[in-house]
Amino acid sequence: MKWIPRDAALERLGVKPQTLYAYVSRGVIHSRPDETDSRISLYSAADIDAFLKRRRTGRNRNAIARAAISWGDPVMETAITTVRDGDLIYRGNSAIELASTATLEETAAILWQADDFPEVPPILTAVPGATGKARLLSSLAAQAAIDPPGFGRGHDALIHDGARLLDNASHAITRQGGPNPFHTRLARFWSLNAEGEDLVRRALVLVADHELNASTFAARIAASTGASLAAAALAGCAALTGPLHGEASARALAYLRHATETYPNTALGALAARGERVPAVGHPLYTGGDPRAAHLIDWLSPSRLVQDAIDAAEDAAGQAANIDMALAALTMELNLPDDAPFLLFASGRLTGWIAHAIEQLTSGKLIRPRATYTGT
């Protein structure tokens, strides 16, 4: 990715410095500090070129709206999470730095703007389901069926509801209650040692939120109707079950298993023969590579076989591994069950769904876009 200094950016755009700064603050153009002098900012030439192209084409409102639906311009204001200069930010905190020390509960308190993570009564009821995924969905559905609407509940009450939801989810997946944090329950559920438990903690924090992704948007839409936090989280979890979102790591896990049992080139050849793309590489929001994946893989220090498979996938695609590949690698190295990537993703992202649902509920606004009719 090419980065250019401020004067070159101003000349290319034909605007004043204040306008350039406004573009950066709105996320239209990304910037980063100069590696040789942190006082100097550099600006993404690709973002500038894309902006100028949009301005030249003079798109009408319909064209702009259509483009915004898929990795387009920002369409909603939020104070929770953003991707800026290649970093993931939770309310002003680097997600990477938080993952080094924080628990999921401590991260939830930050995302929810709570003084601390509130204590909730212990869970005593069993949740049906043969798998952790089934029990998680059952738990959210059961709570959504009895919880009152979210509209009208104060911020403190919503935070308490969120803490209860997270504890319910932990109990449903692991069948464990008590004061232990989520990552400890998962580690015991999977019989991990202390090192594995810490890796699970880091993974949960890294996936806690990710701006306006598909599942979070689904959760916000549900919350905008006044639905309960449980109902909003259920909507988010339902969206997460799709193969293009939370289940994307399943393809990455299948690739890693094939690549380590044979050779990476054999696994890549099999993908090509089926007309499938290399899984879990690249991310539209990170032109320089997904930092969540880079750090989780670095902390994991995969075996040579797994690392060779990741390297081969990156070389074949010409893009860096993303978080789905990292979760698949974690599953391989810790010998976790096949549904572990989804459970990690859903468990961590539950905190983000709750944060966005609270923000949407307190805004009092219904999300109701219009459709362009193309029928007869």
N, C-alpha and C positions, 0 to 999 in steps of 0.2 A: 504494500500500500504506500502510495506517495504522499508525503507531507510537505507543505510549502509554508514559508514564513508569512507573517501578517501582510506586509506590503504587497507581496505577490498575490495573496488572496484578495486584497482590496482592489488591486488592479484588474484581476480576472472578473470579479463581481461588479466592479464599477459602483461601489457603495462606500459610505463613510464607516469609520471604525465602530460607531455605536450600532449600526445596522448589522455588521458582521457579528458583534457580540450577541445581538438579539437572536440571530440565526443559531448561534451556538447554544444559547440558553434554552431555545425551543427544540433542540435536538435535530435541527435540519442539517447542520454542519458540525462534524465532530472535531475536537481539538485535543492536543496533548502537549505536555512540556517538552522543550528541546532537551535531548539527552546531554548536551554539553553545557546548557545553561537553563536551569529550571525557571528562570524569570521570563524566558521567551516562550511564546506559544506557537505551535505549528498547527496547520489546518489541513484537513483531508481534501486533497485535490479531486478525488473521486466524488465526494459529496458535493463539492462546488460544481463540478461538471454536470452531475445529475440535476442539481437545482437549476442551473442555467438551461439545461435541455427542457425541463418542465416549464420554465418561464417562456422559452421560445415557442413551444408548441401551443401555449395559451390554452391549456386544458379547461374545459368547462366544469361546472360543479359536479355533474354526473361522472365525468372521467376521473376527477380527483377522488370522489367517494369510492369508485370501483377500485382504484389503485390503493387506497388506504386500507382496504379490507385485508390485503395480503402483503405484509412487510412494507407498507407504505408510510406516509407521513403520520405523525402522532394524531390520534383522534380523541383522546381522553386525558384529562388532567389527573395526576395522582402525586401524592407526596410520599409514597411508600418506597418504590424501587425504580431504578433506572440503569441503563447500560450507557456508560460514558467513558470515552477514551479507552475502550477495551477493558474496562473494569465493571463489575457488578456491584451496585451500591444499594444498601438497605438503609434508608433514612439517614443518609450521610456517612454511613459506615461501609467500608470495604467488606464484601461478603467473604473474600479470601482471608482477610485478617481475622474476621469473626470466627471462621471455620478453624483457625489455629487453636482457639482456646474456648470458645463459647459452646454451650449446649443448645439443643433445639429450643428448649423452654426459655433460655435467656434470649435467644434470637427472636422468639415469639413476642416476648415483652417489648423488644425494640420495635418490631413491626407493628404491634398493636398499640404502641405508645402507653404502655403500662409501667408503673413504677417497678414492679417485679411480677413474676409469674404467680398468680394466685393459687392458694391451696383449694382443692376441691374434695368433696366427700369420696370415699373409696367406692369402686364399682363392685357390685356383688352379683349381678345377673350375667349368665352365660349368653353368648351370641352364637346363633347357628351358622354353620358353614364349614365345609371340608378344608378350605384353604384360607390363608390370611387375607387374600384379596376378597373372597366371598364374605368373610366375617367383617371386614372393613365396610364394604358396601351395605351389608345388613345392619351394622351398627348405625351408620349415618341415616339409613332409611327409617329405622325404628325411632331414632331421635327426631327426625324431621316430621314424623307422623304425629308427635305429641307436643312439640315445642310451640309456643305462641309466636305470632308474627314478630319480625325484628323491628318494624317501625314502632316508635314510641318508647323503646327500651333505651335507657341511658348508656353512656359509654362504659361506665363501670360494670353494669349488668351484662353488656355485650362481651366485655373482656372475661367475665366469669363464665359466660356461656362458651366462649372460645376455649378456655382452659378445660372445661368439662368435656368438650368435644375431643380435644387432643388426648385427654386421659382415657376417654372411652375408646378412641381409636387404638391407642397403645394396648389397652386391655383386650380389645377384640382380636387384634392381630396376634399378640403374644400369649394371651390367656394368663397374663400376670398383672397383679395390682400392686398397691403399695407406693412408697415414696420415691422409688427409683426413677430416674429420668428415662426418656423414651429410648435413648441409645443403649442404655444398660439392659433394659427389658429385651430389646431386639438381640443384643449380644448373648444373653442367656438363652433366648429362644433358639438361637442358631449355634449355641455351645462354642462361643468364641473366647479366645484369650484376651488379655488386656490390650494388646496391640490391635487386634481385630476390632475390639470394642471402640477404640479411639478412631479408627478409620471409619466406622459406621457413624460416629458422632460428627466427624468432619463432612461426610457425604450428606447427612441430613441437613446440616446448615447450608451447604452449597446449593441445595435444591429447594430451599425454603420459599423462594419467590423468584420470579423472572419477568417482571414488568407485565404487559398485557398479553400473555400467551393464551392459547385457545381455552384451556381449562379455567384460567382465571377470568377470562371474559365471560365464560358460561356462568361462573359463580357470581360475577357482578350483575349479570342480567337477572339472575334469580333474585339476588338481594335487592335490585332496583324495584321489584314488585312489592317489596315489604316482607318477603319470605324470611323465615328464621335463618340463623347462621347454619344450622344443620342442613336445611334444604339447599342453601347456597353451596355448602361444601359437597353435598351429594351431587349437585349439578356439575361441579368442578371435577369430582372423581369419575363421574360417568364419561365426561369428555376425555379424561386421562386414559381411559381404557382403549382408546383408538390406536391402531398401529402407527399412525403418523405422529403420535404424541408420547404418552407415557409407556406404551408398549414398543416404542422404536428400539429400545435396548434389547428386545428379544431377538431381533435380527442380528444385532451386533454380537450377542452371546452365541448365537448359532454359528456365525462366522468364526469367532475366536475358537470355539470348540473344534470346528473343522480344520482350521489353520494349524492348531497345535497338535491335532491327531495325525495330520498328514504334513503338508507344507503350505505356507501362506500363498504361494503362487497357484497351488492346486485349488485352494478355497476360492481365490479370486477368479480363477478360470471357471469354476463351477457357477459363480455368480454371473459372469459374462455369458456363459452358455445359456443361462435361464433368462437373459436379458435384464438382469437386476443390477442396480448401481451398488457401489461400495457403501455399506451401511455406516451410519454414525460418524461421518466426517463432515467438516464444514459447518458453519452457522452464519445465517445472514446478518446477525447483529454483531458478529466478531470477525472483522476482516483479518485480524492478526491471530486468530485462533481462540477457541473457547477457554478462558482462563480457569474455569471450574474444572474442566477435564485435565488441563495441564498440571494443575496443582494436585488434584486427587491422584493422578497417575504418578506424579513425583513422590508424593507421600507414600504411595503404595509400593513403589520400587518393584515392579512386576518381574517375574521370572524371565529368563532369556526367551523362552518360547512365546510367551504372551507379548513381550515387548517387540519381538520380531514380527509378530502378526499385526500389531498396531502400526509399526513402522511401514510394513508392506501396504497396508490399507491407505495410509497417508500418502505414500509415494504414488500409488496407483491413481488416487483421486486428485492429487496435487493440493490437498487441503488437510488441515490438522484435525485430529480426533475431537469429537465433542463429548458432552457429558454422558450421552448414552453409551458411548464406547468405554468411558471411564467406569461407569456403573457395571458394565458387563465384565470388564477386567477385574474389578473388585470382587464380583461374584465368582469368577474363576479362581482367583488367588486365595480367597477365604473359603472356598469349597461350599458356597451357599447354594440353596435350591434355586431352580430356574425362575421362580417368581420373585426372588429377592430384589432385582432392579426396580420392578414396579412397586413393591412394598416400600422400598427406600424413597423412591420418588414421591409416592402418594403420602407417606408419613411426613416427609419434610414439607411438601407443597401444601399440606393442609393448613399450616400456619399462614402461608401466603393467601390462600383462599379466604381464610377468616379475616385477615387484615383488610383485604380488598372489599369483602362484604361489609365490614364495619364502616369503611370509608364511604361506600356507596349508600348504605342505609342512612348515615348521618347527612348525606347530601340531599336526601329527599327527592331525588330525580329518577324518573323512569327511563330506562334505555329502550328506545323504540325507533330504530332506523327505518327508512323507507326502502322499498324495492323498485327496481326498474322492470316494468312489465314487458315480457317478450312474447306472450301468447297471442292467440287470435282474438 
